């Protein structure tokens, strides 16, 4: 059993996720590769004290990176889109500069 801090790695703060957050009440997180939808839902509800309506996940493939003649591969990762229930207060994230 993973703890809620192991399940949710970090929030994803991009232009696309900010628009989704404001319009369709959806948050995006980078989550553990082995995390399931019920684990993600439970971790978000416990960590942020909100009610979750729906969880969607997407497996993101790692990218090939090169520097000169050397190449490497970034690791694969998993993204979760969490839809909050109606009437729930939206979570605010602040990026450290």
C-alpha positions as CSV (number, residue, x, y, z in Angstrom):
1,X,0.0,0.0,0.0
2,X,1.4,3.3,-1.1
3,X,0.9,6.4,1.0
4,X,-0.9,9.4,-0.4
5,X,2.4,11.3,-0.8
6,X,3.8,8.4,-2.9
7,X,0.7,8.2,-5.1
8,X,0.6,11.9,-5.9
9,X,4.0,13.1,-7.0
10,X,3.3,16.7,-8.0
11,X,0.6,18.9,-9.5
12,X,0.9,19.8,-13.2
13,X,0.7,23.5,-13.7
14,X,0.6,24.4,-17.4
15,X,-1.5,26.6,-19.5
16,X,-3.7,23.7,-20.5
17,X,-4.3,22.5,-17.0
18,X,-5.0,26.1,-15.7
19,X,-7.7,26.5,-18.3
20,X,-9.2,23.1,-17.4
21,X,-9.1,24.0,-13.7
22,X,-11.0,27.3,-14.3
23,X,-13.6,26.0,-16.8
24,X,-14.3,22.3,-16.1
25,X,-13.1,21.9,-12.5
26,X,-10.4,19.4,-13.4
27,X,-7.0,19.2,-11.7
28,X,-3.9,17.4,-13.2
29,X,-1.3,15.5,-11.2
30,X,1.8,13.5,-12.0
31,X,1.2,10.2,-10.1
32,X,3.0,7.0,-9.4
33,X,3.2,4.6,-12.4
34,X,1.5,1.8,-10.4
35,X,-1.2,4.0,-8.9
36,X,-4.8,3.0,-9.7
37,X,-7.9,5.2,-10.1
38,X,-9.3,4.4,-6.6
39,X,-5.9,5.1,-5.0
40,X,-5.6,8.4,-6.7
41,X,-9.2,9.4,-5.7
42,X,-8.6,8.4,-2.1
43,X,-5.2,10.3,-2.0
44,X,-6.7,13.5,-3.5
45,X,-9.7,13.5,-1.1
46,X,-7.6,12.9,1.9
47,X,-4.8,15.3,1.0
48,X,-6.9,18.3,-0.1
49,X,-10.2,17.6,1.8
50,X,-12.4,17.7,-1.3
51,X,-14.8,15.3,-2.9
52,X,-13.7,13.7,-6.2
53,X,-16.3,12.9,-8.9
54,X,-14.1,11.2,-11.6
55,X,-10.5,10.2,-12.2
56,X,-9.0,9.7,-15.7
57,X,-5.4,8.5,-16.2
58,X,-3.0,8.7,-19.1
59,X,0.3,6.9,-19.5
60,X,2.9,9.3,-20.9
61,X,5.9,7.8,-22.7
62,X,9.4,9.0,-21.9
63,X,11.1,11.1,-24.6
64,X,14.4,10.4,-26.3
65,X,17.0,13.0,-25.4
66,X,20.3,13.6,-27.1
67,X,23.4,15.6,-26.4
68,X,25.8,15.4,-29.3
69,X,26.4,11.8,-30.1
70,X,25.1,10.6,-26.7
71,X,21.5,9.7,-26.3
72,X,19.3,8.7,-23.4
73,X,15.7,8.1,-22.6
74,X,13.6,9.8,-20.0
75,X,11.4,7.5,-17.9
76,X,7.8,6.9,-18.6
77,X,5.3,8.5,-16.3
78,X,1.6,8.6,-15.5
79,X,-0.8,11.7,-15.5
80,X,-4.1,11.8,-13.7
81,X,-7.0,14.2,-14.4
82,X,-9.2,14.6,-11.3
83,X,-12.7,16.1,-11.7
84,X,-14.1,17.6,-8.5
85,X,-17.8,17.4,-7.5
86,X,-20.1,20.3,-7.9
87,X,-19.9,22.8,-5.0
88,X,-16.4,21.8,-4.0
89,X,-13.9,24.6,-3.4
90,X,-11.1,24.6,-6.0
91,X,-7.6,23.9,-4.9
92,X,-5.0,26.6,-5.5
93,X,-1.4,25.8,-6.4
94,X,1.5,28.3,-6.2
95,X,4.7,27.6,-8.1
96,X,7.9,28.3,-6.3
97,X,10.2,30.6,-8.3
